[in-house]
Amino acid sequence: MFFDLTEQAIDAAALRRCLLDNEQCGAFTCFEGWVRRHNDGKTVDYLVYTAYAQLAQSQGEAIIAKAKQRFAIEEAICVHRVGKLAIGEIAVFVGVSAAH
């Protein structure tokens, strides 16, 4: 289980492999949020994400811990980009694995 902020491109396939590397799990799902070309009828050229890293880290970890307590989740990963992102890049990846 982990939460991370990164300036690097998110490798969704690698994160997926981390979640699938558990013989107790038979289910996996994820969400990927991408930078899109439009917002509220206006053209978008890129996005710039900033974060208060210490607060984001502690809150991200707390949310994952609470989700694991509330739901039948074995593993959970959330990675959010910071910095300048181009159209089509992954801004956030959230993945979970579970027994069923």
N, C-alpha and C positions, 0 to 999 in steps of 0.2 A: 504494500500500500504506500503510495506516495503522491505528493503534490509538488510541482516544480514550475518555476518561471524560467524561461530561456530566451535568449536572443537568437538562437540557432533554429534552423528549419526543423519542424516536428516530423519525425520519422514514424508515421502511424503504423507501418508494418512491423517495425522493431518493437513498439509498445504493445501491439497485438500479440507478438510472439512471447513477450514477458508474461502476459495474462494467460496464455494457453499452456504455459509450462507448469502445469499442475494437474497431476493424475486424478485429483479429487473433483475436478471441474468438468462439467459436461455442457456448460452454457457460457456464451460470451456475447456481449453487445457493446457498442461504442457509439459515441457522438463525435462528429468532427464539425467544427465551425470554420468556414472559409471566408476570406475577404471577397466580397462581391463588387461588381462594377457600379451598382446603384444603391441609393438610400433615399427614401422619401422623395422619389422622383428626380433626384439629382445624380449626376455622374460622380463616381468616386474614382480617383486615380491611385490611391494607396491609403493605408491607415497607419497611424502611429499609436502604439499602446505604451502607456507608462504605468508603473505600479509602485506602491510603497512595499518593497519586497518583504520586509520583516512581517508586516501585518498580513499581507497576502499569503505568505507561507503558513503562518500560524492558523489563519482562518481556513485556508484550503485543507490543511491537515485535520482540523476540527470537523469540517463538513464530511470528509471521507470517513473519519472515525465514527461519526454519528450515523452515517448511512450504513456502515458495517454492523452497527448495533441494531439498527431498525429493520434491515432487510437481510436476507440470506445470501450475503455477498462474501465470497472467499477473498478475492483480491480486487483492488481498485487503483486506478492510475488517472491523474489529471495533470495535464501539462498545458500551460498558457504562454503564448509568445508575448514578448515585449519588444519595443523598437519599431522600426519601419517595415511594414509588410506590403507586398505587392498583391495585386488582384490574383485570386486563385490560391494563395498560400493558406495553409492551415493556421488559424489563430488559436484554436483550443481543441484539445483531444481529451475526451473522458471515456474511459473504458472500465468495464467490470466483468468479472467472471464469477460463476456460481456453480453449485452442484447440479442444479436443474434450471 
